Amino acid sequence: MVKAGFHLEQHSVYPSTNVEDVYTKMMGNILKAFDAYTKKGLGWILNAVIKLDITLSKLNPLRGCSYLVLP
């Protein structure tokens, strides 16, 4: 069995973000990456997805917290 890995771009998800749209876009990107991988002439067929890692990180944007008098 040969394993293939794909690393795709990150997406920011906010409370107002439609998660289904992001999911659909990401799945399309995964399928495009796999399609490009298989078009290298190897004739491989996707038999199963063994593992799918989704990494989430909390975004802590910088915020101003003080006032400085400037000349």
mmJSON file of the N, C-alpha and C atoms, coordinates in Angstrom:
{"data_MODEL":{"atom_site":{
"group_PDB":["ATOM","ATOM","ATOM","ATOM","ATOM","ATOM","ATOM","ATOM","ATOM","ATOM","ATOM","ATOM","ATOM","ATOM","ATOM","ATOM","ATOM","ATOM","ATOM","ATOM","ATOM","ATOM","ATOM","ATOM","ATOM","ATOM","ATOM","ATOM","ATOM","ATOM","ATOM","ATOM","ATOM","ATOM","ATOM","ATOM","ATOM","ATOM","ATOM","ATOM","ATOM","ATOM","ATOM","ATOM","ATOM","ATOM","ATOM","ATOM","ATOM","ATOM","ATOM","ATOM","ATOM","ATOM","ATOM","ATOM","ATOM","ATOM","ATOM","ATOM","ATOM","ATOM","ATOM","ATOM","ATOM","ATOM","ATOM","ATOM","ATOM","ATOM","ATOM","ATOM","ATOM","ATOM","ATOM","ATOM","ATOM","ATOM","ATOM","ATOM","ATOM","ATOM","ATOM","ATOM","ATOM","ATOM","ATOM","ATOM","ATOM","ATOM","ATOM","ATOM","ATOM","ATOM","ATOM","ATOM","ATOM","ATOM","ATOM","ATOM","ATOM","ATOM","ATOM","ATOM","ATOM","ATOM","ATOM","ATOM","ATOM","ATOM","ATOM","ATOM","ATOM","ATOM","ATOM","ATOM","ATOM","ATOM","ATOM","ATOM","ATOM","ATOM","ATOM","ATOM","ATOM","ATOM","ATOM","ATOM","ATOM","ATOM","ATOM","ATOM","ATOM","ATOM","ATOM","ATOM","ATOM","ATOM","ATOM","ATOM","ATOM","ATOM","ATOM","ATOM","ATOM","ATOM","ATOM","ATOM","ATOM","ATOM","ATOM","ATOM","ATOM","ATOM","ATOM","ATOM","ATOM","ATOM","ATOM","ATOM","ATOM","ATOM","ATOM","ATOM","ATOM","ATOM","ATOM","ATOM","ATOM","ATOM","ATOM","ATOM","ATOM","ATOM","ATOM","ATOM","ATOM","ATOM","ATOM","ATOM","ATOM","ATOM","ATOM","ATOM","ATOM","ATOM","ATOM","ATOM","ATOM","ATOM","ATOM","ATOM","ATOM","ATOM","ATOM","ATOM","ATOM","ATOM","ATOM","ATOM","ATOM","ATOM","ATOM","ATOM","ATOM","ATOM","ATOM","ATOM","ATOM","ATOM","ATOM","ATOM","ATOM"],
"id":[1,2,3,4,5,6,7,8,9,10,11,12,13,14,15,16,17,18,19,20,21,22,23,24,25,26,27,28,29,30,31,32,33,34,35,36,37,38,39,40,41,42,43,44,45,46,47,48,49,50,51,52,53,54,55,56,57,58,59,60,61,62,63,64,65,66,67,68,69,70,71,72,73,74,75,76,77,78,79,80,81,82,83,84,85,86,87,88,89,90,91,92,93,94,95,96,97,98,99,100,101,102,103,104,105,106,107,108,109,110,111,112,113,114,115,116,117,118,119,120,121,122,123,124,125,126,127,128,129,130,131,132,133,134,135,136,137,138,139,140,141,142,143,144,145,146,147,148,149,150,151,152,153,154,155,156,157,158,159,160,161,162,163,164,165,166,167,168,169,170,171,172,173,174,175,176,177,178,179,180,181,182,183,184,185,186,187,188,189,190,191,192,193,194,195,196,197,198,199,200,201,202,203,204,205,206,207,208,209,210,211,212,213],
"type_symbol":["N","C","C","N","C","C","N","C","C","N","C","C","N","C","C","N","C","C","N","C","C","N","C","C","N","C","C","N","C","C","N","C","C","N","C","C","N","C","C","N","C","C","N","C","C","N","C","C","N","C","C","N","C","C","N","C","C","N","C","C","N","C","C","N","C","C","N","C","C","N","C","C","N","C","C","N","C","C","N","C","C","N","C","C","N","C","C","N","C","C","N","C","C","N","C","C","N","C","C","N","C","C","N","C","C","N","C","C","N","C","C","N","C","C","N","C","C","N","C","C","N","C","C","N","C","C","N","C","C","N","C","C","N","C","C","N","C","C","N","C","C","N","C","C","N","C","C","N","C","C","N","C","C","N","C","C","N","C","C","N","C","C","N","C","C","N","C","C","N","C","C","N","C","C","N","C","C","N","C","C","N","C","C","N","C","C","N","C","C","N","C","C","N","C","C","N","C","C","N","C","C","N","C","C","N","C","C","N","C","C","N","C","C"],
"label_atom_id":["N","CA","C","N","CA","C","N","CA","C","N","CA","C","N","CA","C","N","CA","C","N","CA","C","N","CA","C","N","CA","C","N","CA","C","N","CA","C","N","CA","C","N","CA","C","N","CA","C","N","CA","C","N","CA","C","N","CA","C","N","CA","C","N","CA","C","N","CA","C","N","CA","C","N","CA","C","N","CA","C","N","CA","C","N","CA","C","N","CA","C","N","CA","C","N","CA","C","N","CA","C","N","CA","C","N","CA","C","N","CA","C","N","CA","C","N","CA","C","N","CA","C","N","CA","C","N","CA","C","N","CA","C","N","CA","C","N","CA","C","N","CA","C","N","CA","C","N","CA","C","N","CA","C","N","CA","C","N","CA","C","N","CA","C","N","CA","C","N","CA","C","N","CA","C","N","CA","C","N","CA","C","N","CA","C","N","CA","C","N","CA","C","N","CA","C","N","CA","C","N","CA","C","N","CA","C","N","CA","C","N","CA","C","N","CA","C","N","CA","C","N","CA","C","N","CA","C","N","CA","C","N","CA","C","N","CA","C","N","CA","C","N","CA","C","N","CA","C"],
"label_alt_id":[null,null,null,null,null,null,null,null,null,null,null,null,null,null,null,null,null,null,null,null,null,null,null,null,null,null,null,null,null,null,null,null,null,null,null,null,null,null,null,null,null,null,null,null,null,null,null,null,null,null,null,null,null,null,null,null,null,null,null,null,null,null,null,null,null,null,null,null,null,null,null,null,null,null,null,null,null,null,null,null,null,null,null,null,null,null,null,null,null,null,null,null,null,null,null,null,null,null,null,null,null,null,null,null,null,null,null,null,null,null,null,null,null,null,null,null,null,null,null,null,null,null,null,null,null,null,null,null,null,null,null,null,null,null,null,null,null,null,null,null,null,null,null,null,null,null,null,null,null,null,null,null,null,null,null,null,null,null,null,null,null,null,null,null,null,null,null,null,null,null,null,null,null,null,null,null,null,null,null,null,null,null,null,null,null,null,null,null,null,null,null,null,null,null,null,null,null,null,null,null,null,null,null,null,null,null,null,null,null,null,null,null,null],
"label_comp_id":["MET","MET","MET","VAL","VAL","VAL","LYS","LYS","LYS","ALA","ALA","ALA","GLY","GLY","GLY","PHE","PHE","PHE","HIS","HIS","HIS","LEU","LEU","LEU","GLU","GLU","GLU","GLN","GLN","GLN","HIS","HIS","HIS","SER","SER","SER","VAL","VAL","VAL","TYR","TYR","TYR","PRO","PRO","PRO","SER","SER","SER","THR","THR","THR","ASN","ASN","ASN","VAL","VAL","VAL","GLU","GLU","GLU","ASP","ASP","ASP","VAL","VAL","VAL","TYR","TYR","TYR","THR","THR","THR","LYS","LYS","LYS","MET","MET","MET","MET","MET","MET","GLY","GLY","GLY","ASN","ASN","ASN","ILE","ILE","ILE","LEU","LEU","LEU","LYS","LYS","LYS","ALA","ALA","ALA","PHE","PHE","PHE","ASP","ASP","ASP","ALA","ALA","ALA","TYR","TYR","TYR","THR","THR","THR","LYS","LYS","LYS","LYS","LYS","LYS","GLY","GLY","GLY","LEU","LEU","LEU","GLY","GLY","GLY","TRP","TRP","TRP","ILE","ILE","ILE","LEU","LEU","LEU","ASN","ASN","ASN","ALA","ALA","ALA","VAL","VAL","VAL","ILE","ILE","ILE","LYS","LYS","LYS","LEU","LEU","LEU","ASP","ASP","ASP","ILE","ILE","ILE","THR","THR","THR","LEU","LEU","LEU","SER","SER","SER","LYS","LYS","LYS","LEU","LEU","LEU","ASN","ASN","ASN","PRO","PRO","PRO","LEU","LEU","LEU","ARG","ARG","ARG","GLY","GLY","GLY","CYS","CYS","CYS","SER","SER","SER","TYR","TYR","TYR","LEU","LEU","LEU","VAL","VAL","VAL","LEU","LEU","LEU","PRO","PRO","PRO"],
"label_asym_id":["A","A","A","A","A","A","A","A","A","A","A","A","A","A","A","A","A","A","A","A","A","A","A","A","A","A","A","A","A","A","A","A","A","A","A","A","A","A","A","A","A","A","A","A","A","A","A","A","A","A","A","A","A","A","A","A","A","A","A","A","A","A","A","A","A","A","A","A","A","A","A","A","A","A","A","A","A","A","A","A","A","A","A","A","A","A","A","A","A","A","A","A","A","A","A","A","A","A","A","A","A","A","A","A","A","A","A","A","A","A","A","A","A","A","A","A","A","A","A","A","A","A","A","A","A","A","A","A","A","A","A","A","A","A","A","A","A","A","A","A","A","A","A","A","A","A","A","A","A","A","A","A","A","A","A","A","A","A","A","A","A","A","A","A","A","A","A","A","A","A","A","A","A","A","A","A","A","A","A","A","A","A","A","A","A","A","A","A","A","A","A","A","A","A","A","A","A","A","A","A","A","A","A","A","A","A","A","A","A","A","A","A","A"],
"label_entity_id":["1","1","1","1","1","1","1","1","1","1","1","1","1","1","1","1","1","1","1","1","1","1","1","1","1","1","1","1","1","1","1","1","1","1","1","1","1","1","1","1","1","1","1","1","1","1","1","1","1","1","1","1","1","1","1","1","1","1","1","1","1","1","1","1","1","1","1","1","1","1","1","1","1","1","1","1","1","1","1","1","1","1","1","1","1","1","1","1","1","1","1","1","1","1","1","1","1","1","1","1","1","1","1","1","1","1","1","1","1","1","1","1","1","1","1","1","1","1","1","1","1","1","1","1","1","1","1","1","1","1","1","1","1","1","1","1","1","1","1","1","1","1","1","1","1","1","1","1","1","1","1","1","1","1","1","1","1","1","1","1","1","1","1","1","1","1","1","1","1","1","1","1","1","1","1","1","1","1","1","1","1","1","1","1","1","1","1","1","1","1","1","1","1","1","1","1","1","1","1","1","1","1","1","1","1","1","1","1","1","1","1","1","1"],
"label_seq_id":[1,1,1,2,2,2,3,3,3,4,4,4,5,5,5,6,6,6,7,7,7,8,8,8,9,9,9,10,10,10,11,11,11,12,12,12,13,13,13,14,14,14,15,15,15,16,16,16,17,17,17,18,18,18,19,19,19,20,20,20,21,21,21,22,22,22,23,23,23,24,24,24,25,25,25,26,26,26,27,27,27,28,28,28,29,29,29,30,30,30,31,31,31,32,32,32,33,33,33,34,34,34,35,35,35,36,36,36,37,37,37,38,38,38,39,39,39,40,40,40,41,41,41,42,42,42,43,43,43,44,44,44,45,45,45,46,46,46,47,47,47,48,48,48,49,49,49,50,50,50,51,51,51,52,52,52,53,53,53,54,54,54,55,55,55,56,56,56,57,57,57,58,58,58,59,59,59,60,60,60,61,61,61,62,62,62,63,63,63,64,64,64,65,65,65,66,66,66,67,67,67,68,68,68,69,69,69,70,70,70,71,71,71],
"pdbx_PDB_ins_code":[null,null,null,null,null,null,null,null,null,null,null,null,null,null,null,null,null,null,null,null,null,null,null,null,null,null,null,null,null,null,null,null,null,null,null,null,null,null,null,null,null,null,null,null,null,null,null,null,null,null,null,null,null,null,null,null,null,null,null,null,null,null,null,null,null,null,null,null,null,null,null,null,null,null,null,null,null,null,null,null,null,null,null,null,null,null,null,null,null,null,null,null,null,null,null,null,null,null,null,null,null,null,null,null,null,null,null,null,null,null,null,null,null,null,null,null,null,null,null,null,null,null,null,null,null,null,null,null,null,null,null,null,null,null,null,null,null,null,null,null,null,null,null,null,null,null,null,null,null,null,null,null,null,null,null,null,null,null,null,null,null,null,null,null,null,null,null,null,null,null,null,null,null,null,null,null,null,null,null,null,null,null,null,null,null,null,null,null,null,null,null,null,null,null,null,null,null,null,null,null,null,null,null,null,null,null,null,null,null,null,null,null,null],
"Cartn_x":[0.849,0.0,0.9,0.57,1.302,0.448,1.064,0.353,0.731,-0.24,-0.001,-0.482,0.219,-0.175,-0.331,-1.273,-1.529,-1.588,-0.868,-0.885,-1.519,-2.602,-3.349,-3.312,-3.776,-3.747,-4.674,-4.369,-5.182,-6.333,-7.4,-8.566,-8.957,-9.346,-9.828,-11.338,-11.789,-13.218,-13.63,-14.607,-15.12,-16.55,-17.109,-18.493,-19.484,-19.195,-20.109,-19.82,-18.783,-18.39,-19.332,-19.703,-20.511,-19.566,-19.589,-18.657,-18.881,-20.102,-20.37,-19.672,-19.635,-18.934,-17.437,-16.867,-15.44,-15.158,-16.007,-15.843,-15.895,-16.877,-17.017,-15.79,-15.298,-14.108,-12.883,-12.711,-11.564,-11.626,-12.802,-12.935,-12.63,-13.051,-12.722,-11.221,-10.543,-9.086,-8.381,-8.879,-8.293,-8.452,-9.646,-9.884,-9.045,-8.864,-8.005,-6.56,-6.094,-4.721,-4.532,-5.515,-5.413,-5.458,-6.314,-6.412,-5.08,-4.45,-3.139,-2.104,-2.206,-1.279,-1.423,-2.668,-2.901,-2.626,-2.65,-2.406,-0.926,-0.095,1.33,1.604,0.547,0.712,0.855,0.567,0.744,-0.474,-1.634,-2.835,-3.39,-3.104,-3.586,-5.065,-5.698,-7.107,-7.236,-8.047,-8.299,-9.174,-8.619,-9.305,-9.986,-9.313,-9.865,-9.117,-9.804,-9.16,-8.916,-7.643,-7.28,-7.276,-6.815,-6.684,-6.875,-7.6,-7.799,-7.578,-6.549,-6.247,-6.748,-7.512,-7.954,-7.433,-6.632,-6.034,-6.714,-7.172,-7.811,-6.951,-6.853,-6.105,-6.966,-6.897,-7.641,-6.856,-7.532,-6.913,-7.033,-5.903,-5.878,-5.266,-6.088,-5.535,-5.02,-4.031,-3.481,-4.511,-4.605,-5.533,-4.781,-5.138,-4.558,-5.128,-4.284,-4.78,-4.319,-3.666,-3.246,-3.256,-3.139,-3.143,-1.822,-1.138,0.115,-0.028,0.377,0.352,1.588,1.342,2.436,2.643,3.889,4.155,3.575],
"Cartn_y":[-1.167,0.0,1.236,2.179,3.436,4.514,5.317,6.408,7.726,8.591,9.917,10.948,12.054,13.127,14.426,15.224,16.512,17.582,18.639,19.776,20.948,21.44,22.496,23.777,24.844,26.157,26.208,27.117,27.302,28.253,28.096,28.97,29.488,30.728,31.314,31.116,30.671,30.457,31.3,32.151,33.048,32.638,33.185,32.824,33.091,34.082,34.413,33.613,32.772,32.006,30.827,30.584,29.419,28.227,27.358,26.237,25.25,25.09,24.176,24.634,25.952,26.474,26.202,26.398,26.135,24.651,23.8,22.346,21.947,22.48,22.164,22.604,23.797,24.307,23.442,23.075,22.258,20.867,20.258,18.943,19.026,20.116,20.315,20.427,21.138,21.279,19.942,19.132,17.81,16.937,16.956,16.142,16.621,17.939,18.475,18.047,18.102,17.693,16.21,15.394,13.959,13.705,14.435,14.28,14.625,15.714,16.09,15.012,14.425,13.37,12.128,11.761,10.553,10.773,12.019,12.296,12.229,11.854,11.705,10.423,9.742,8.57,7.265,7.267,6.062,5.141,5.687,4.869,4.439,5.186,4.816,5.149,4.442,4.648,4.846,5.821,6.051,4.925,4.154,2.998,3.339,4.125,4.478,5.677,6.433,7.495,6.904,6.741,6.094,7.091,8.272,9.257,10.648,11.489,12.879,13.724,14.55,15.431,16.832,17.373,18.762,19.439,20.458,21.163,22.517,22.786,24.06,24.828,26.116,26.978,28.18,28.608,29.781,31.018,31.95,33.193,34.222,34.759,35.818,37.063,37.876,39.051,40.066,40.814,41.853,42.959,43.444,44.534,45.598,46.839,47.929,47.923,48.223,48.181,49.399,50.357,51.539,52.759,53.905,55.167,55.859,56.245,56.953,58.338,59.355,60.719,60.913,61.3,61.509,63.003,63.417,64.855,65.342],
"Cartn_z":[0.0,0.0,0.0,-0.847,-0.928,-0.291,0.556,1.215,0.568,0.416,-0.145,0.86,0.947,1.85,1.092,1.512,0.873,1.957,1.749,2.674,1.934,2.458,1.79,2.612,1.993,2.637,3.846,4.734,5.923,5.615,6.367,6.234,7.605,7.652,8.904,8.978,10.139,10.359,11.552,11.321,12.353,12.695,13.772,14.114,12.979,12.139,11.044,9.774,9.788,8.609,8.398,7.148,6.81,6.703,7.694,7.78,6.635,6.195,5.083,3.809,3.568,2.394,2.487,3.667,3.861,3.665,4.208,4.062,2.587,1.87,0.448,-0.334,-0.032,-0.715,-0.401,0.868,1.262,0.628,0.592,-0.034,-1.528,-2.166,-3.572,-3.775,-2.859,-2.947,-2.752,-1.826,-1.592,-2.835,-3.422,-4.616,-5.798,-5.934,-6.998,-6.786,-5.542,-5.245,-5.54,-5.181,-5.459,-6.955,-7.66,-9.104,-9.769,-9.337,-9.882,-9.56,-8.38,-7.96,-8.833,-9.145,-9.94,-11.422,-11.885,-13.3,-13.662,-12.722,-13.009,-13.797,-14.226,-15.049,-14.292,-13.017,-12.222,-12.277,-12.664,-12.757,-11.418,-10.377,-9.048,-8.899,-7.999,-7.692,-6.187,-5.792,-4.364,-3.849,-2.93,-2.385,-1.06,-0.232,1.07,1.632,2.455,3.223,4.603,4.953,6.209,7.356,7.065,8.134,7.562,8.281,7.893,9.136,9.103,10.237,9.934,10.854,10.774,12.033,11.838,12.961,13.123,14.321,14.626,15.612,15.386,16.292,16.635,17.867,18.282,17.885,17.249,16.812,17.926,18.346,19.349,18.723,18.044,17.384,18.402,17.986,18.868,19.034,20.23,20.528,21.329,21.07,21.85,23.25,24.231,25.607,26.418,25.777,26.537,25.634,26.249,25.526,25.778,24.726,24.851,24.247,24.986,24.486,23.604,22.366,21.441,21.221,20.992,20.773,19.443],
"occupancy":[1.0,1.0,1.0,1.0,1.0,1.0,1.0,1.0,1.0,1.0,1.0,1.0,1.0,1.0,1.0,1.0,1.0,1.0,1.0,1.0,1.0,1.0,1.0,1.0,1.0,1.0,1.0,1.0,1.0,1.0,1.0,1.0,1.0,1.0,1.0,1.0,1.0,1.0,1.0,1.0,1.0,1.0,1.0,1.0,1.0,1.0,1.0,1.0,1.0,1.0,1.0,1.0,1.0,1.0,1.0,1.0,1.0,1.0,1.0,1.0,1.0,1.0,1.0,1.0,1.0,1.0,1.0,1.0,1.0,1.0,1.0,1.0,1.0,1.0,1.0,1.0,1.0,1.0,1.0,1.0,1.0,1.0,1.0,1.0,1.0,1.0,1.0,1.0,1.0,1.0,1.0,1.0,1.0,1.0,1.0,1.0,1.0,1.0,1.0,1.0,1.0,1.0,1.0,1.0,1.0,1.0,1.0,1.0,1.0,1.0,1.0,1.0,1.0,1.0,1.0,1.0,1.0,1.0,1.0,1.0,1.0,1.0,1.0,1.0,1.0,1.0,1.0,1.0,1.0,1.0,1.0,1.0,1.0,1.0,1.0,1.0,1.0,1.0,1.0,1.0,1.0,1.0,1.0,1.0,1.0,1.0,1.0,1.0,1.0,1.0,1.0,1.0,1.0,1.0,1.0,1.0,1.0,1.0,1.0,1.0,1.0,1.0,1.0,1.0,1.0,1.0,1.0,1.0,1.0,1.0,1.0,1.0,1.0,1.0,1.0,1.0,1.0,1.0,1.0,1.0,1.0,1.0,1.0,1.0,1.0,1.0,1.0,1.0,1.0,1.0,1.0,1.0,1.0,1.0,1.0,1.0,1.0,1.0,1.0,1.0,1.0,1.0,1.0,1.0,1.0,1.0,1.0,1.0,1.0,1.0,1.0,1.0,1.0],
"B_iso_or_equiv":[0.0,0.0,0.0,0.0,0.0,0.0,0.0,0.0,0.0,0.0,0.0,0.0,0.0,0.0,0.0,0.0,0.0,0.0,0.0,0.0,0.0,0.0,0.0,0.0,0.0,0.0,0.0,0.0,0.0,0.0,0.0,0.0,0.0,0.0,0.0,0.0,0.0,0.0,0.0,0.0,0.0,0.0,0.0,0.0,0.0,0.0,0.0,0.0,0.0,0.0,0.0,0.0,0.0,0.0,0.0,0.0,0.0,0.0,0.0,0.0,0.0,0.0,0.0,0.0,0.0,0.0,0.0,0.0,0.0,0.0,0.0,0.0,0.0,0.0,0.0,0.0,0.0,0.0,0.0,0.0,0.0,0.0,0.0,0.0,0.0,0.0,0.0,0.0,0.0,0.0,0.0,0.0,0.0,0.0,0.0,0.0,0.0,0.0,0.0,0.0,0.0,0.0,0.0,0.0,0.0,0.0,0.0,0.0,0.0,0.0,0.0,0.0,0.0,0.0,0.0,0.0,0.0,0.0,0.0,0.0,0.0,0.0,0.0,0.0,0.0,0.0,0.0,0.0,0.0,0.0,0.0,0.0,0.0,0.0,0.0,0.0,0.0,0.0,0.0,0.0,0.0,0.0,0.0,0.0,0.0,0.0,0.0,0.0,0.0,0.0,0.0,0.0,0.0,0.0,0.0,0.0,0.0,0.0,0.0,0.0,0.0,0.0,0.0,0.0,0.0,0.0,0.0,0.0,0.0,0.0,0.0,0.0,0.0,0.0,0.0,0.0,0.0,0.0,0.0,0.0,0.0,0.0,0.0,0.0,0.0,0.0,0.0,0.0,0.0,0.0,0.0,0.0,0.0,0.0,0.0,0.0,0.0,0.0,0.0,0.0,0.0,0.0,0.0,0.0,0.0,0.0,0.0,0.0,0.0,0.0,0.0,0.0,0.0],
"pdbx_formal_charge":[null,null,null,null,null,null,null,null,null,null,null,null,null,null,null,null,null,null,null,null,null,null,null,null,null,null,null,null,null,null,null,null,null,null,null,null,null,null,null,null,null,null,null,null,null,null,null,null,null,null,null,null,null,null,null,null,null,null,null,null,null,null,null,null,null,null,null,null,null,null,null,null,null,null,null,null,null,null,null,null,null,null,null,null,null,null,null,null,null,null,null,null,null,null,null,null,null,null,null,null,null,null,null,null,null,null,null,null,null,null,null,null,null,null,null,null,null,null,null,null,null,null,null,null,null,null,null,null,null,null,null,null,null,null,null,null,null,null,null,null,null,null,null,null,null,null,null,null,null,null,null,null,null,null,null,null,null,null,null,null,null,null,null,null,null,null,null,null,null,null,null,null,null,null,null,null,null,null,null,null,null,null,null,null,null,null,null,null,null,null,null,null,null,null,null,null,null,null,null,null,null,null,null,null,null,null,null,null,null,null,null,null,null],
"auth_seq_id":[1,1,1,2,2,2,3,3,3,4,4,4,5,5,5,6,6,6,7,7,7,8,8,8,9,9,9,10,10,10,11,11,11,12,12,12,13,13,13,14,14,14,15,15,15,16,16,16,17,17,17,18,18,18,19,19,19,20,20,20,21,21,21,22,22,22,23,23,23,24,24,24,25,25,25,26,26,26,27,27,27,28,28,28,29,29,29,30,30,30,31,31,31,32,32,32,33,33,33,34,34,34,35,35,35,36,36,36,37,37,37,38,38,38,39,39,39,40,40,40,41,41,41,42,42,42,43,43,43,44,44,44,45,45,45,46,46,46,47,47,47,48,48,48,49,49,49,50,50,50,51,51,51,52,52,52,53,53,53,54,54,54,55,55,55,56,56,56,57,57,57,58,58,58,59,59,59,60,60,60,61,61,61,62,62,62,63,63,63,64,64,64,65,65,65,66,66,66,67,67,67,68,68,68,69,69,69,70,70,70,71,71,71],
"auth_comp_id":["MET","MET","MET","VAL","VAL","VAL","LYS","LYS","LYS","ALA","ALA","ALA","GLY","GLY","GLY","PHE","PHE","PHE","HIS","HIS","HIS","LEU","LEU","LEU","GLU","GLU","GLU","GLN","GLN","GLN","HIS","HIS","HIS","SER","SER","SER","VAL","VAL","VAL","TYR","TYR","TYR","PRO","PRO","PRO","SER","SER","SER","THR","THR","THR","ASN","ASN","ASN","VAL","VAL","VAL","GLU","GLU","GLU","ASP","ASP","ASP","VAL","VAL","VAL","TYR","TYR","TYR","THR","THR","THR","LYS","LYS","LYS","MET","MET","MET","MET","MET","MET","GLY","GLY","GLY","ASN","ASN","ASN","ILE","ILE","ILE","LEU","LEU","LEU","LYS","LYS","LYS","ALA","ALA","ALA","PHE","PHE","PHE","ASP","ASP","ASP","ALA","ALA","ALA","TYR","TYR","TYR","THR","THR","THR","LYS","LYS","LYS","LYS","LYS","LYS","GLY","GLY","GLY","LEU","LEU","LEU","GLY","GLY","GLY","TRP","TRP","TRP","ILE","ILE","ILE","LEU","LEU","LEU","ASN","ASN","ASN","ALA","ALA","ALA","VAL","VAL","VAL","ILE","ILE","ILE","LYS","LYS","LYS","LEU","LEU","LEU","ASP","ASP","ASP","ILE","ILE","ILE","THR","THR","THR","LEU","LEU","LEU","SER","SER","SER","LYS","LYS","LYS","LEU","LEU","LEU","ASN","ASN","ASN","PRO","PRO","PRO","LEU","LEU","LEU","ARG","ARG","ARG","GLY","GLY","GLY","CYS","CYS","CYS","SER","SER","SER","TYR","TYR","TYR","LEU","LEU","LEU","VAL","VAL","VAL","LEU","LEU","LEU","PRO","PRO","PRO"],
"auth_asym_id":["A","A","A","A","A","A","A","A","A","A","A","A","A","A","A","A","A","A","A","A","A","A","A","A","A","A","A","A","A","A","A","A","A","A","A","A","A","A","A","A","A","A","A","A","A","A","A","A","A","A","A","A","A","A","A","A","A","A","A","A","A","A","A","A","A","A","A","A","A","A","A","A","A","A","A","A","A","A","A","A","A","A","A","A","A","A","A","A","A","A","A","A","A","A","A","A","A","A","A","A","A","A","A","A","A","A","A","A","A","A","A","A","A","A","A","A","A","A","A","A","A","A","A","A","A","A","A","A","A","A","A","A","A","A","A","A","A","A","A","A","A","A","A","A","A","A","A","A","A","A","A","A","A","A","A","A","A","A","A","A","A","A","A","A","A","A","A","A","A","A","A","A","A","A","A","A","A","A","A","A","A","A","A","A","A","A","A","A","A","A","A","A","A","A","A","A","A","A","A","A","A","A","A","A","A","A","A","A","A","A","A","A","A"],
"auth_atom_id":["N","CA","C","N","CA","C","N","CA","C","N","CA","C","N","CA","C","N","CA","C","N","CA","C","N","CA","C","N","CA","C","N","CA","C","N","CA","C","N","CA","C","N","CA","C","N","CA","C","N","CA","C","N","CA","C","N","CA","C","N","CA","C","N","CA","C","N","CA","C","N","CA","C","N","CA","C","N","CA","C","N","CA","C","N","CA","C","N","CA","C","N","CA","C","N","CA","C","N","CA","C","N","CA","C","N","CA","C","N","CA","C","N","CA","C","N","CA","C","N","CA","C","N","CA","C","N","CA","C","N","CA","C","N","CA","C","N","CA","C","N","CA","C","N","CA","C","N","CA","C","N","CA","C","N","CA","C","N","CA","C","N","CA","C","N","CA","C","N","CA","C","N","CA","C","N","CA","C","N","CA","C","N","CA","C","N","CA","C","N","CA","C","N","CA","C","N","CA","C","N","CA","C","N","CA","C","N","CA","C","N","CA","C","N","CA","C","N","CA","C","N","CA","C","N","CA","C","N","CA","C","N","CA","C","N","CA","C","N","CA","C","N","CA","C","N","CA","C"],
"pdbx_PDB_model_num":[1,1,1,1,1,1,1,1,1,1,1,1,1,1,1,1,1,1,1,1,1,1,1,1,1,1,1,1,1,1,1,1,1,1,1,1,1,1,1,1,1,1,1,1,1,1,1,1,1,1,1,1,1,1,1,1,1,1,1,1,1,1,1,1,1,1,1,1,1,1,1,1,1,1,1,1,1,1,1,1,1,1,1,1,1,1,1,1,1,1,1,1,1,1,1,1,1,1,1,1,1,1,1,1,1,1,1,1,1,1,1,1,1,1,1,1,1,1,1,1,1,1,1,1,1,1,1,1,1,1,1,1,1,1,1,1,1,1,1,1,1,1,1,1,1,1,1,1,1,1,1,1,1,1,1,1,1,1,1,1,1,1,1,1,1,1,1,1,1,1,1,1,1,1,1,1,1,1,1,1,1,1,1,1,1,1,1,1,1,1,1,1,1,1,1,1,1,1,1,1,1,1,1,1,1,1,1,1,1,1,1,1,1]
}}}
